[in-house]
Amino acid sequence: MVDRIAVMSADVVVRALRAAAEPTRLRILALCARGELTVSELVHVLGQSQPRVSRHLRLLVDGGLMERFREGSWVFHRVVHEGPMAGLVRTLLDGLDPADAGLAPDLARLGEVKEERARAAEAYFRRNAAEWDRLRGLHVDDGEVERRIVDLLPDARLGTLLDVGTGTARILELLAPRLDRGEGIDLSREMLAVARANLERAGLSQCAVRRADMYDLPFQAGAFDVVTIHQVLHFADEPGRVIAESARVLRAGGRMLVVDFAPHDLESLRDEHAHRRLGFADAEVEAWFRAAGLKTAARQHLSGDPLTVGIWLAGKRPAAERTLEEVN
């Protein structure tokens, strides 16, 4: 961390420290370190006006401590996780006490914001559990996507597989003939009821599903040979964290396959289908892979009308290889 900070000019460091040297801006850093947030969400948590919060955010972005990105009419903010300034951000945040009287109420209100997001997503899943596969097929040819998945995982035997956000367990059904064991996790009880019925109907006794949080998987490190994350990340509050937690339970040499939308501007998907993100660019997904100790092995795009699906395959590098790369 010291080396990273040392390569920056004094002016850059001073500008960053000035940006952080204000109570509200420190609060914003602490909040955005726990997930991407919009201005309106920060206004709710901080109890300050939109112009004031926007000014604080601008100073933090200009200081290099945070970054912003627009998706349609929404603008998200997050702390930087890569580059020389990331070390300074970690140092600042490590010194903050979550129980501090000025920060603890913020974190409580942030919890309320996240709970509201989760309620909206779960309500959507409850409404649509029985027709989830049909809804996914409104925009993209699922049959072609599934053929690509099979092509990217061609092994006769895949070993153990975890399907994150399994929904109706379609991916487990697709790959079951080549699995020693398949596990699917989902938070929606309604979805899990559909998934269990599908697996039982297909006679897939080697596959099971359970209710679990994709941010806190109930499995030991290195438990799976393959992890699939199919059309899940656009619902996630913290997509990079989902990939990192999924990589934790992937064995060295194992593979992760992510399927999701490429960037688009269909705002209606937010209101009608609880989408948190409007797709992902290759660079964004691959940055999350790198941070999780994964190396991109393949990327494909399948054009649809009006949406394009991205498919990303990555392998988990051995720990020794990752350590050597970090040193270099």
Summary of the structure (lengths in Angstrom):
residues: 328
radius of gyration: 20.8
end to end distance: 14.1
largest distance: 65.7
contacts: 1059
relative contact order: 0.10
helix: 50%
strand: 22%
